[in-house]
Amino acid sequence: MSYVDREHHRTQRVGWLRAAVLGANDGLVSVGALVLGVAASQSSPENVAIAGISAWIAGALSMAAGEYVSVSSQADTEEADLNMERRALERYPEEEHRELTNIYKQRGLKPELAAEVAEQLMTQDALGAHARDEIGITDAASARPLQAAGASGLSFTVGVAPPLIAMWLVPGSLIIPVVLAVSLAFLAVLGALAAWAGGAPIARGTLRVFLWGALTMVATGSVGALLGSAG
């Protein structure tokens, strides 16, 4: 097998990977931090559990809905641009050919070659050529609202699991240290997995997710402790 055959780019993962990492990180950090904050305020274990479960349901639905609305807006914009380009190709094919030729000339092709490439690509798939090279819309990066919403909501639920399970398995006196330790450990794992899936340096990805998550949890726990002592 040649090197080219083994060369697998990860750009096609960008859409679902972004939503999945965002959802899992948000679930782990937000619910873990909420559990720590409520527990630190000297609430009963029952109230901590109610707060954690409520945050899980609300967060998963909110993440899915927000991702769907956001990516749907992107999809609408892409569709409007494609319709505009489709009309231009029907009405002004020569001008569109010159436009595509100029794009290839700016990328370094000689004028004759740029015109020939534009001609051949437009003969095969004019709209696809203009969508890719003029607008920047590709199949790999195009908006997929349902995919993004599903990945975000499901990954949020996956991210919520470690702190909630830890909370249920330990006595009330151990909720804070155990939930904090479990959440931080899974944050490190999440950062490493996200970096590996995206082909990025694992150490940098792990440290980035870990530090921001730890800061959020410590801050929320501290606020909960202050409010609990003040009450």
N, C-alpha and C positions, 0 to 999 in steps of 0.2 A: 504493500500500500504506500503510495507516494505521500509526500508532505501535504500536497493540495487536498488529497482525499481525507487526510486527518484533520484538516483545518476547519474547525467548527466555530463560526462566529456566534456571539450571544445577543446580537441586536434584536432578534426576533423575540427575545424574552422580556424586553424592556417594559412592555405594557403590563403584563400580568405580574412581573417581578416587582415593579414599583408598588403596585397596589397590594401585593402580598406582604412585602416587607413593611410597608406603612401600616397595614392592618395589624399584623402580628406585634410590631413594636408598640403601636398605640394601645392594643389590648393589654399587653404585658405591663407597660409602664403606667397607663392610666388607672387600670383596675388594681394593680399591685400597689400603686401609690395611694389610691383611695382607701384600700384595706388598711394600709399602714397609718394613714391619717386618722381614720375613724377609730382604729384600735388604740392609737396613741392618745386619743381624747378621752380615754377611760370608758368607752362604751362597752356594753356587754357583748360577748361573742355572738349572740343572736342578732344584735343590731349590726355588727360587723358583717355577718353573713348576708343579711338582707341588703345592705349597702353594696356589697360585692356582686351579688346576683343581679340586682337592679342595674348596676353599672354595666354588667356584661350584656344584658338584653338591650338596653338603650344604646350602648356603644356599638354593638354589632349592627343593629338596624340603621343607626345614624351613619356609620362608616359606609355601609352598602348603598344607602340612599344618596349620600353625598357624592360618592364616587360615580354612581350612575348619572346623577344630574350633571356633574362636572364633565365627565367624558362624553355625555350626550351633547353638551354644548359644543365640545370640540368636534364631534361627528357632524353636527349641523353646519358648523363653519366649513369643514372639509367638503361636505356635500354642496354647499353654496358655491365654493370655489370651483369645484368640478363642473357644476352646471354652467357657470360663467365661461369656463374654458371650453366646454362642449359647444356652446353657442358661438364662441369665437372661431372655433375650428370649422363650423358649418358655414359661417358668413365670410370669414377672412382667412382662408387656408394659406394663401401666399404670405400674408403678414405673419401668421403663426409659424410658418416655416422659417422665415427670416429671424424671428425671435429665437427659435430653438437653435438656429445656426449661430447666432451671436453668443448664445450661452456656451456652446461648445468651443467657439473661438476664444472666449474669455478663459476657458479652462486649458487652453494651450494647443488646440488643434489648428492646423493650417486652414485657411478659408475654404479651399476646395474640399478638403476632407470633412470639415465641419458641415458643409452643405450636403455632402453625400451621406454622412451619418444621420443628419436630421431627416433627409429624404427617406432613407431606409427604415428608420424607426417610426416615422409617421405613416409609412405605408403599412407597416405591421400593426402598430397600435398607437395612433396619434394621441389619443387622450392619455394613455398610460405614460407615454414619453413626456408629455407636458406636465402631467401630475407629478412625475418623479423629478424631472430636471428643472422645471420652472417653479412649481409650487412647493415641492419637497414632501409630497405625500407618497408613501410607499406602503406595501401590504404589511410589512413588519411593524411599522410605526403608526399605522392608521388606528383611529379610535374604535374601541370595541366596548361599549357601555356595559353590556350584560357580563362579559368576561371580567371586566374590572370590578364591577359591583360584587360579583360572586367571590372573586379572589379576596377582595377587601373584607367582606363580612365573614367569610370562613376563616381567614387568617386571623382576624380579630378574636374569634372564638378560640382558636388554637393558642393565641398569645395569652388569653385570659386563663386558660386551664391551669398552668403551674401555680400562680398565687392562690387561686380558689381552692384547688385540691390541697395545697399545703395548709391553708386556713382550716379546712374541714378535718384534717387528719391530726392536728395537734391541739393540746389544751389551750385555753384562752391566754394563759400566762406566757406561752411560747409563740403566739401568733406573730408578734413584731419581728423577733430575730429570725424565725424560720421563713416567714414570707419574704423578708428582705434578702436573706441568703439565697433562697430558691429563685427569686425574681432576678437577682443580679447574675446568678449562674446561667439562667436561661437567656438573659440579655446577651451575655458573651457568646453563647451558642448561636443565637439568632444572628448576631453580627458576623460571625464566622461563616455561617451558611449563606447569608446574603452575599458576602464578598466572594465566596467560592462559586455560587451560581452565576454571578455577574462577571467573573474572571478578574476581580480586583484583588489587591493585596489583602490577605486574610487578617494580618495583624492590625493593619490600619482600620479595616472595617469593624473588627471586633472592638477595638479601643473606642472608636467613635460612638458606637451604639451603647457600649457599657457605660462610658462616662456621662453621657447625656441622660441616660436612664437612671443612673445612680444619683445624679444631682437632683432630678425630679422627685425621686422617692424620698431622699433625705429632706428636701425642702418641704414636701407635703407632710411627712411624718412630724417634722418640727412644728409646722403650723398647727397640726392636730394636737400635739402635746401642749402648746401654748394656750390654745382655746380650751382644752380640757382642764388645765390648771386654773385658768381664769374663771371657768364656770364653777 
